[in-house]
Amino acid sequence: MHRRILAESFVDGNLFCIFVKFFLYKGNMAKYYFLSDAHIGTEIVGNKQLHEKYLVAWLDSIKYDASAIFLVGDIFDFWFEYKSCVPKGFVRLLGKLAELTDSGIEVHFFIGNHDLWTFGYLAQEIGLTVHQTPQIIELLGKRFFIAHGDGLKDIGVGLRLLRRIFHSPLLQKCFGLLHPDIGISFGNWWSNRNRQKHGYFPYQGEQNEPLVSFAKNFEPNKVFDYFIFGHRHILLNLQATPQRQVVILGDFYAEFSYAVFDDNGIALEHFSIANQ
């Protein structure tokens, strides 16, 4: 981390930055950031480009003290990679993510139920570490279970069928045969139609919240300190059992929320450009 900051400062030609960045961040070398459900490209924000710039500003605000960044699903409202093209737009965000990975920061991208169709571009071109499944990792001696959250608990027959369709390699290839103007337009329409039809329901209480129930009952004889989820579009930081803490990250288009983990534990925070 120190070497990255020093190198960047020399390249920029600003020697003063060497001392500012080194002394300002040297005491905070192990911070991990979690964000989900930005839904970049969604129709529900008034200004899509401004929304994207807001996420880029958040990435800029954490890039000097982030040990790793975890993007926990549905960062894009719709994403499908064709063999020779990707969806139009998102240039600022993709460029910023590439800048971060080029500088040595690990950026983990968990697929969600809106942006699961990535077939190598985000990993190979942008440098993201793409996770197709939930991950169990250790950070600062604590054990984490990280997943977007869709499909973890029992769901209805219709949703199970839909997940099978979305995750079918054969049907993904068939969709890829559509001209991008048709496929991407359909995907954007479907995403917005689905949101209008189903919406997001509020916190159901500890006993009735599916992701809390999952965290309590998943491999009960094993040690887990934190369960990190997106998907539900609610803010939750709950000590579900004496040993297990459940964090649901909210969203990044209405709440502009995220979580940060360091030696002091984990906290949910809100981003505001005015505070930067």
C-alpha positions as CSV (number, residue, x, y, z in Angstrom):
1,M,0.0,0.0,0.0
2,H,2.8,2.4,0.9
3,R,4.6,1.6,-2.3
4,R,1.5,2.2,-4.3
5,I,0.9,5.6,-2.8
6,L,4.5,6.6,-3.3
7,A,4.6,5.5,-6.9
8,E,1.4,7.3,-7.7
9,S,2.7,10.5,-6.2
10,F,5.9,10.3,-8.2
11,V,4.0,9.6,-11.4
12,D,1.7,12.6,-10.8
13,G,4.7,14.8,-10.2
14,N,3.3,16.0,-6.9
15,L,6.0,15.3,-4.2
16,F,3.8,16.9,-1.5
17,C,1.3,14.2,-2.0
18,I,3.9,11.6,-1.0
19,F,3.9,12.9,2.6
20,V,0.2,13.8,2.8
21,K,-1.0,10.4,1.7
22,F,1.7,8.4,3.5
23,F,1.1,10.0,6.9
24,L,-2.6,10.4,6.5
25,Y,-3.3,6.8,5.7
26,K,-0.5,4.8,7.3
27,G,-2.5,4.2,10.5
28,N,-5.5,2.9,8.6
29,M,-4.0,0.2,6.5
30,A,-6.6,-2.5,6.9
31,K,-10.1,-1.3,5.9
32,Y,-12.5,-3.3,3.9
33,Y,-15.5,-1.8,2.1
34,F,-18.8,-3.4,1.1
35,L,-21.4,-2.0,-1.2
36,S,-24.4,-3.5,-3.1
37,D,-27.4,-2.7,-5.1
38,A,-26.3,0.5,-6.9
39,H,-28.4,-0.6,-9.9
40,I,-26.4,1.7,-12.2
41,G,-28.5,2.4,-15.3
42,T,-31.8,2.1,-13.5
43,E,-34.8,4.1,-14.6
44,I,-35.8,5.0,-11.0
45,V,-33.1,7.7,-10.7
46,G,-33.7,11.0,-12.3
47,N,-30.2,11.4,-13.7
48,K,-28.4,8.2,-14.6
49,Q,-25.1,9.9,-15.4
50,L,-25.1,11.8,-12.1
51,H,-25.9,8.5,-10.3
52,E,-22.9,6.8,-11.9
53,K,-20.7,9.8,-11.0
54,Y,-21.8,9.5,-7.4
55,L,-20.6,5.9,-7.2
56,V,-17.3,6.9,-8.8
57,A,-16.9,9.7,-6.2
58,W,-17.5,7.1,-3.4
59,L,-14.7,4.9,-4.9
60,D,-12.4,7.9,-5.1
61,S,-13.2,8.7,-1.4
62,I,-12.0,5.2,-0.2
63,K,-9.2,4.4,-2.6
64,Y,-6.3,5.5,-0.4
65,D,-7.2,3.4,2.7
66,A,-9.1,0.4,1.1
67,S,-7.4,-2.9,1.6
68,A,-10.1,-4.5,-0.6
69,I,-13.5,-3.5,-1.9
70,F,-16.4,-5.9,-2.1
71,L,-19.2,-5.2,-4.5
72,V,-22.0,-7.5,-3.3
73,G,-24.3,-7.8,-6.3
74,D,-26.6,-5.7,-8.5
75,I,-24.1,-3.0,-9.1
76,F,-25.6,-2.8,-12.6
77,D,-29.4,-2.7,-13.1
78,F,-28.8,-5.0,-16.2
79,W,-25.5,-6.4,-17.5
80,F,-25.0,-8.9,-20.3
81,E,-21.7,-9.5,-22.0
82,Y,-21.8,-10.4,-25.6
83,K,-18.9,-12.0,-27.4
84,S,-17.7,-8.7,-28.9
85,C,-19.5,-6.0,-27.0
86,V,-20.9,-5.0,-23.6
87,P,-23.8,-2.6,-22.7
88,K,-23.4,1.0,-23.7
89,G,-22.5,3.4,-20.9
90,F,-20.9,2.9,-17.5
91,V,-17.6,4.3,-18.9
92,R,-16.8,6.3,-15.8
93,L,-17.5,3.5,-13.4
94,L,-15.6,0.9,-15.4
95,G,-12.7,3.2,-15.9
96,K,-12.5,3.9,-12.1
97,L,-12.7,0.2,-11.3
98,A,-9.9,-0.5,-13.7
99,E,-7.8,2.3,-12.2
100,L,-8.3,0.8,-8.7
101,T,-7.3,-2.7,-9.8
102,D,-4.4,-1.4,-11.8
103,S,-3.2,0.3,-8.6
104,G,-3.2,-3.0,-6.7
105,I,-6.5,-2.8,-4.8
106,E,-8.5,-6.0,-4.8
107,V,-12.1,-5.4,-6.1
108,H,-14.4,-8.3,-5.6
109,F,-17.5,-8.4,-7.8
110,F,-20.3,-10.8,-6.6
111,I,-23.0,-11.4,-9.2
112,G,-26.5,-10.4,-8.3
113,N,-29.9,-11.3,-9.8
114,H,-29.6,-8.2,-12.2
115,D,-26.0,-8.5,-13.3
116,L,-25.1,-12.2,-13.3
117,W,-24.3,-12.4,-17.0
118,T,-20.6,-11.7,-17.0
119,F,-18.5,-14.1,-19.0
120,G,-14.9,-12.7,-18.6
121,Y,-14.9,-9.1,-19.6
122,L,-15.1,-7.7,-16.0
123,A,-12.4,-10.0,-14.9
124,Q,-10.0,-9.9,-17.8
125,E,-10.5,-6.3,-19.0
126,I,-11.4,-4.5,-15.7
127,G,-9.4,-6.7,-13.3
128,L,-12.3,-7.5,-11.0
129,T,-12.3,-10.8,-9.0
130,V,-15.7,-12.1,-10.0
131,H,-17.6,-14.5,-7.7
132,Q,-20.4,-16.6,-9.1
133,T,-21.2,-18.1,-5.8
134,P,-21.2,-17.1,-2.1
135,Q,-17.7,-16.8,-0.6
136,I,-16.3,-17.6,2.9
137,I,-13.3,-15.6,3.6
138,E,-11.2,-14.4,6.6
139,L,-10.4,-10.7,7.2
140,L,-8.5,-9.5,10.2
141,G,-9.0,-12.9,11.9
142,K,-12.8,-12.8,11.4
143,R,-14.7,-15.3,9.3
144,F,-17.1,-13.8,6.7
145,F,-19.9,-15.3,4.6
146,I,-20.5,-13.0,1.7
147,A,-23.3,-13.3,-0.9
148,H,-25.7,-11.1,-2.7
149,G,-28.6,-13.0,-1.0
150,D,-30.9,-14.1,-3.8
151,G,-31.8,-17.8,-3.8
152,L,-30.3,-18.6,-0.4
153,K,-33.6,-19.4,1.3
154,D,-36.6,-21.4,0.1
155,I,-38.4,-19.4,-2.6
156,G,-41.5,-20.1,-4.6
157,V,-41.7,-22.3,-7.7
158,G,-41.9,-19.4,-10.1
159,L,-38.7,-17.8,-8.7
160,R,-36.9,-21.1,-8.7
161,L,-37.8,-21.6,-12.3
162,L,-36.7,-18.1,-13.2
163,R,-33.3,-18.6,-11.5
164,R,-32.8,-21.8,-13.5
165,I,-33.5,-20.0,-16.7
166,F,-31.2,-17.1,-15.8
167,H,-28.4,-19.4,-14.8
168,S,-28.7,-21.9,-17.7
169,P,-25.6,-21.8,-19.9
170,L,-27.6,-23.0,-22.9
171,L,-30.2,-20.2,-22.5
172,Q,-27.5,-17.7,-21.9
173,K,-25.9,-18.6,-25.2
174,C,-29.3,-18.4,-26.9
175,F,-29.8,-14.9,-25.5
176,G,-26.4,-14.0,-26.8
177,L,-27.6,-14.7,-30.3
178,L,-29.9,-11.8,-30.2
179,H,-28.7,-8.5,-31.6
180,P,-27.4,-6.4,-28.6
181,D,-29.9,-3.6,-29.5
182,I,-32.7,-6.2,-28.9
183,G,-31.2,-8.1,-26.1
184,I,-30.0,-5.2,-23.9
185,S,-33.3,-3.3,-24.6
186,F,-35.3,-6.3,-23.5
187,G,-33.1,-6.8,-20.4
188,N,-33.5,-3.2,-19.3
189,W,-37.3,-3.4,-19.9
190,W,-37.5,-6.6,-17.9
191,S,-35.5,-5.2,-15.0
192,N,-37.7,-2.2,-14.7
193,R,-40.9,-4.1,-15.2
194,N,-39.9,-6.6,-12.5
195,R,-39.2,-3.8,-10.0
196,Q,-42.5,-2.1,-10.7
197,K,-44.4,-5.4,-10.3
198,H,-42.8,-6.7,-7.2
199,G,-41.0,-3.8,-5.5
200,Y,-39.1,-4.2,-2.3
201,F,-40.7,-5.1,1.0
202,P,-39.6,-3.6,4.3
203,Y,-37.7,-5.4,7.1
204,Q,-39.8,-8.3,8.3
205,G,-38.4,-8.6,11.8
206,E,-35.7,-10.9,13.1
207,Q,-37.9,-14.0,13.1
208,N,-39.3,-13.5,9.6
209,E,-36.4,-12.1,7.7
210,P,-35.2,-14.8,5.3
211,L,-31.5,-13.8,5.2
212,V,-31.4,-13.5,9.0
213,S,-32.9,-17.0,9.3
214,F,-30.3,-18.3,6.8
215,A,-27.4,-16.8,8.8
216,K,-28.6,-18.4,12.0
217,N,-29.0,-21.8,10.5
218,F,-26.2,-22.1,8.0
219,E,-23.7,-24.7,9.2
220,P,-24.5,-24.1,12.8
221,N,-21.5,-26.0,14.2
222,K,-19.0,-23.8,12.3
223,V,-17.7,-20.4,13.3
224,F,-18.9,-17.4,11.4
225,D,-18.5,-13.8,12.7
226,Y,-20.2,-11.9,9.9
227,F,-22.8,-12.5,7.2
228,I,-22.8,-9.8,4.6
229,F,-25.7,-9.5,2.2
230,G,-27.3,-7.2,-0.4
231,H,-30.5,-7.9,-2.3
232,R,-33.0,-6.8,0.3
233,H,-32.5,-3.0,-0.1
234,I,-32.8,-2.6,3.7
235,L,-30.2,-1.4,6.2
236,L,-29.5,-4.0,9.0
237,N,-26.7,-4.5,11.4
238,L,-28.0,-7.3,13.7
239,Q,-26.3,-9.5,16.3
240,A,-28.4,-12.5,15.2
241,T,-26.7,-14.9,17.6
242,P,-24.0,-14.4,20.2
243,Q,-21.4,-15.4,17.6
244,R,-23.0,-14.2,14.3
245,Q,-23.6,-10.7,13.1
246,V,-25.8,-10.1,10.0
247,V,-25.2,-7.0,7.9
248,I,-27.6,-6.1,5.0
249,L,-26.1,-3.3,3.0
250,G,-29.1,-1.2,1.9
251,D,-28.7,0.4,-1.6
252,F,-26.7,3.0,-3.4
253,Y,-29.4,5.0,-5.2
254,A,-31.7,6.0,-2.3
255,E,-29.8,5.3,0.9
256,F,-26.3,5.6,-0.6
257,S,-25.2,3.2,2.1
258,Y,-22.2,0.9,2.5
259,A,-20.3,-0.9,5.3
260,V,-16.7,-0.6,6.4
261,F,-14.8,-3.2,8.4
262,D,-11.6,-2.6,10.4
263,D,-10.1,-3.5,13.7
264,N,-13.0,-1.8,15.5
265,G,-15.6,-4.0,13.9
266,I,-18.1,-3.3,11.2
267,A,-20.3,-0.2,10.7
268,L,-23.0,0.9,8.2
269,E,-22.4,4.4,6.8
270,H,-23.9,6.8,4.3
271,F,-22.1,8.5,1.6
272,S,-22.5,12.2,0.8
273,I,-20.3,14.2,-1.5
274,A,-20.9,17.2,0.8
275,N,-19.0,15.4,3.5
276,Q,-15.9,14.7,1.3
